[in-house]
């Protein structure tokens, strides 16, 4: 994953889509408003022209005709004009129609509603703040006009009483104003319904996205540049045993084990400075002190200048994988029948212990054990009984030996024991304890028969000239052969030259 500039995530795509839909709704609204104004112009222009033949021509009629023609031209070209041009032109049109009427007829003129409605339209097309600014401008204009009428500096340019006495005049005003109010409210109502429906869909989708985020099978989280948790989903909270309030604002390193903190801190610093991705295998520390292994994959969210804003990370619980890996490692070093170390693991550990013994000048000894007359047991009782004997022998090794000692099955009925920091005399004593414990055993087979068996033990210890473990095993094998030759069920040592 690459560093992103804030796009591409499902929630961001949904937000962008909803923003586009809102913009389209506003565009549709302003086009519908111009369509309504075109219908009003088609009524108003002929009526105003007809006034010439009834009462004679006045400047107000000139304004009406000019505004009507302007409306028809803009309405015809509305699909090719930008939204802002259409919106501003419509607001100017409302003022062009309303302001002359207020000046001509005073504050009691119905034209004042065109100015008031311009504020409502502006808040719908843009924002409440724009509507408030336009409402303040409307109040200022009405205050100036009203002051002019009060002081006598402003007088109506036409005889208001004569105008009101003519039915055609106020009928025209009623028709045009009523048609405008009806179309405007109808259009705005349709727009509001569409907006509410869109917001309803947005809320549903938001809840769906939030539900997917919170209940995803993986953990989600976001960190700021200081490594503090700024967002986390419910899955991660359940893993860790915290509440959201108990985790937000805390350093992510606080919920890591000590080993994972050493791994995470430098990697996150490099990630913030310029890295695109962060992929780490970490151990989370739960609130109860237990841990959970996770695979963390993060991408950086940066601003347009490349500065780090936050990380967006997923965490996958890899407990099953970790358990499988541990089991595979165990199987790779363990004998399947007895559960002791196998030959490969024994050799690897012996090599390390020899190196440690030489560095610290410590003694090291090896026991080599072989079950006496094992073939006779197999022939008489079967191979299943032979397996039981080997398992019983392994159990005795575990019981008698120390935790630091390493028993292993080298193959067949042959076993070896690595004794760190034990000299040959003490190794002889360990071998004797093992021999005696095994001799005292009385094994009841699955068939019900009772079997007793013994072992012969060869002992050797690390010499100054021994290059590796093979030399110790060679001497222990020589001692074991001698124990067999002397009648079995005994411990013999072969000292280094």
N, C-alpha and C positions, 0 to 999 in steps of 0.2 A: 504494500500500500504506500502511496505517495502522500506528501504533504498536501493539504487541501486548503482552498481559500474560502471555505464556508459553503460549498455546494456539494451535492452528491449524496448526502445522507437522506434516508427516506423522509424524515420529518422536514428537512429543508426543501426537498422536492415538493412535498405537499404544501408547505407554506408558499413557495413560489407559484404553485398552480393556483392557490386560492387568491393570491395577490393579483394574478393575471385575470382571474374571474371578476374580482372587485373592480379592477380597472375597466374591464369590458362592460360591467353593469353601469359604471359612471358614464362611459362613452354612449351606451345605449340610451341612458337617461337624457343626456344633453341633445342627442339626435331626436328623441321623441319630443322634447320641449320645442325644438325648432320646427318640428312637424306641426305641433299645435299652433305655434305662432304663425305658421304659413296659412293655416285655416282661418285664423283671426284676421290676418292681413287681407285674405281674399274677401272677407266680409267688410273690413274697415275701409279699405281703399275705395271700393265702389260707393259705399255709403257717404264717405267724406266728399267724394267728387259730386255726388248727387246734391249735397248741401249747397253747392254753388247755384243751383237752379232754384233753391228754396229761399235761402236767406242771404245769399251772396258769399263771396270768398273772404276768409279770414286767415291770419297767420297760423292759427291752431290747425286748420285744415291742411295747410302746407306741411306742417310737421307730421301730421297723421299720414299723409300720402307719401312723404319722404321715408318715414319709418317703415311704412308698409312695403314699399318697393325694396328697401334695404333687407327687410325680413324675407321677402320672396327670393332675393338673390342668394342670401346666406343659406336659406333652407334648401335651395336647389343644389348648392355646392357642399352641403354638410358632410357628405361621405368622404370628401377629399381634403377636408380641413382638419388640422390637429385638434385634439380635445381641448387644450387650453385656449386656442383661438375661439372655438365655438362657445366655451363656457364664459370667457370674458366678454365676448360679443353679446351674449344673451343678457348678462348682467348690465352691460351698457345700454342695451335695448330697453330693459325695464326702467332704467333711470331716464332714458330719453323720452319714454312715454309718460312716466310719472312726474318728473320734475316740471315740465311746462304746465301740466294741469294744476300742480300745487301753486305755482307762481301765478297762473291765470285766475284761479278760482279760490285760492286761500287754503288754510289748513283744514277746512271742512270738505275739501274736494275728495272725491273717491279715488283720485289718482294717487293719494298718499299710500294706498294699499299696494300699489305697484312697487313703491320704494321699500315698504315693510317686507313684502314678499321676496324682494331681492336678497334680503339678509337670510331668509329661510332657505332659498335656493342655493346661496353661496355656502351655507353650512352643510348642505347635502352634497354639493359637487366637490367641495374641498374639505373643510373641517369646521368644527364649532368655533374655533378661534377666528377664522376668516369671516364667518357669519356675524360674530360679535363686533369685529372691526367695521363691517359694513353697516351694522345696526347703529353703531356710534356715529358713523358718517351721516346716516339718515337722520338721527336725532339732531345733529349739528345743523344740517340743512333746514330742517323744519324750524329749529330755533331761530335761524337767521331770517327765514321767510316770515315767521310769526312776528319777530321784532320789527321787520320792515313794515308789515301791515299796521302794527300798533303805533309806530312812530309816524306813519304817514309817508315814509320815504318809498313805499312800494304800494302801488295801486293796481287793481286788476286791469289788464289791457283791453278787456271787453266787458260789456254790460252783462253781469251775471244774472240779474233778474230777467233780462230779455232771453238769455240762453235757457234759463229754467222754464220760461213760459212757453217754449217751443217743444211740443211733444216729441218731435223727431230728434231733437238734440239729446234729451235725456234717455229716449228709447235706444238711440245709437250707443250712448254710454253704457246703458244697462246691458245691451246685447253683447257688446265687445268685452266689457269687464266681466260679465257673467260667463261668457264662453271661455275667456282666459282663465278665470278662477276654476271652472269645471275641469278644463283640460290639464291645468297645472296640478291641481290636487289629484286627479285621476292618474296622471303620469308619476307624480311623486309617490302616491300610494302603491302603484305597481312596482316602483323601484324599491320601496321599503320592504314590500313582501319578498321580492327577489333577494334583497340583502339578508333578511331574516332567514330565508330558506338556506342561503349560502352559509350563513353563520351557524345554522343548525347542523349542516353537513360538516362544517369545520369542527364543531364541538364533538360530533360523533367520531370523525376521523382522528381528532386529537385524543379522545378517550381510547380509541382502538390502538393508536400508536403508543400511548402511555401504558396501556395494558401489555402490549407486546414488549415494550422496553422493561417494564417492571417484572414480568413473569417469564422472561426468556430463559431458556435452559442454561444460558451462560451469564456471567456477571458483567455488568456495564458500569463504567465509572469515568469521570473526567477529573483531571488534575490541573491546577494552575501552574504558573512558572515556578512557584516555590514548592511544588510537590504536594500541595494541600488538596484534599478531596472537595470538589465543588459540586459534584453530581454523582449519584450512585443509585442503582436499581435495587428492587426488593430481593432479587435472587442473591446478590452479593451481601445484602444485609442479613439474610437468613444464614448464609454460610458463616458469617463472622459473629452472629449473635448480637448485633448492635441495632439500635434504632437509628433512623435517619438523622435526628438531632444530635445523637451521640457520636456520629461519624463525620458529618459535614464540618469542614473547617480544620479537621485534624490532618496531620501529615500522614501520607500513605505509608511512610516507613514505620509508623507506629504500629501498624497491623501486619508487619512482617517479622519473621524470625530473625535472630541476630545474623545468621549466615546469609539470609536473603537481603538484609539491609546492606551488607558489604557488597553484594552484587548489584543491587538496584541503584544506590546513590550515585556512583560514577556514571553508570549507563544513562540515568535520567538527566544528569547534567549535560552530557554530550547530546542527548536527544533535544533538550531545550535550546542549546546553542545553535543547532543547525541540522540535527538528524531528522529524517523523514519518518522512520519507523522504529519501533522498540519491541523486540521479541525476547522475552525472558521466561525462564522456568523458575518460579518462586514458591515459597512456602508462606501462606498466610497464617497469622497467629490469631486464633479465635479469642473471643472475650473470656471463655472458660480456660484458656491456656493451651488448648489443643491446637493442632496445625492441620492445614489442608493444602496439598500441592496444587498449583494452578499454572497454566500457560497463559502469560499475559502478552497480548499483541496490541500495540497502540499506534495511532497515526497522529501527526501534529496538525492542529488547526492554527493557521497563521493569518495575520491581516495582510492588506495589500502591500505593506512595506516589508513583509517577511518576518515580522515580530511574532513571537510565540504568544498565543492567546490561551490555549488549553490543549490538553490531550484528550483523545477519544479512544478508550481502551475497552477491549473485551477480555474476559478471564474465563478460561475453561477449566473445570474441575478434572484433573488428570489422576485422581486417586486410583482408579482402576488400572490406568496405564502404569503408574508408579508401582502398584502392587504386582502387576504382571512382570515388570522389569525386575523387581526384587526377586520374584519367584524364579524367573529365568536365570538370574545370577546365582540364586541358591542351587538350582538344579545343575548349573554348570560346574559347581564346586562340590556337589553332594553325591554320595553313593545312594542310588535309588532304594536298595533293599534295607540298608541299615540306618540311613540318615546321617552317617559320619561323613567326613570329608573324603573326596575321592583322590586318586593318585595325583591328578593335575594340581588340585588345590594344595595338597600336602607338599608337593615339590615347590610350589610358589612361596608358600609360607615358610618352609624350611630355608629357602634361599635368603629371605628377608631376615629370619632369626639368626642365621649364621653371620650375616653382615653386621647385625646389631651386636652379637656376642663378640665379634672381633673388635668393633669400635670401642666397646666398653669393657673389654677383657672379662667377659662373663662366661661361665661354663654352659654347656649345652649337651644334652644326651638324647639318645634315640632308643626306643624299644621296638623290637620286631617280634610279633606273636603269631603263632600258628596253632590251629586247633588240632589236637592229637586224634589220630584215627578217624578223621572226618569222612573219608571215603567209606569206612565201615558203617558209619551212621547213615549215610546216604543209601548204601546198598541194603541195609536192614530195614530202615523206616521210610525211605523215599526222600526225594529232593525237597518236598515241603518241610519235612522234619529237619533237613539240613539247613533250610532257610531260617527256621525257628531257632536253631542253635546259634547261627550267626547273629541273629537279632538279639538273642539273650546275651551273647558275648559283648555286643555293642552296648547294651544297656549297662552291663557291669563296668565297662570302661568309663561311661559317663558318670556313674555313681562314685567310683573310686578316685578318678583323676581331678586335678584342679581345673578351674575355669580357663586358666592361661595355657593349659596343656592342650595339644591338638591330636586327638585320635583320628585315624583314617583307615579305610579299607583299601588296600592296594590291589586286591584281586583275589577271587576264590575265598579260601579260608585264611588268608594272610592279612594281618593288620600291623600298622605301625603307629607309634606314639612319639610325638615331639615334645621334649621336656625342657623348656627354656629355663636358664639359670639353675640347672640341676647337674651336679657332678656325677661321676660314674658310681660312686658309693651310694649316694642317695637314689640314683636310678635303679640300682640293684634292689634297694628296699622297696621302691615303687613296684618293680616287676614282681617281687615276692608277694606283695599285698594283692596284686591283680591275680597272680596264679592261685593264691589261696582262696580268694573270693569266688573265682570261677570253679574251683574244685568243690566248694561247699554247695554250689547250686544243684538243685534237683528240678529238671525241666519236665513239665507234663505236656506231652504233645497233644495235638488235636485229636489223635486217634485214641487218647487215653493212656498210652504207654508212657513210662517214665524213663528219662534219659539223663545220665550224668556224663560230663566230659571234662577234659583238662586241656591245658595249653602249655606249650613250650615257649620260652621267652629268651631272646638274644638281646644283649645290651651293649651299646657302644657310646662313646662320648667324643666331642669335637677335639681333634688334635691340631697342633700348630701347623702341620703340613697338609691338612685336609683341604683340598681345593673346593669341594662342594659336597652336597648331601649324599651323593652316590657312594662316596668313600665311607661315610658313617654307616650307610645301609649295608654296604659290602661286609664290614666288620660285624655288624649286628647279625647278618645272615650266617656268617661263619660261626658265631656264637650259638645261633639258633640250631644250626646243623649239629653242633657238638651236644646241645641239650637233647636233641632227638636221639643222637647216638648213645648217650648215657642212659637212655630209658624213658625219655619224655617227662612231662609234668615237672619241669625244673627250670631255673633261671641261670643262665651263663653269661658272663661278660667277656668281651674282647676289647682289651685296652689299646689305646692308640700307641704307635711306636714312639 
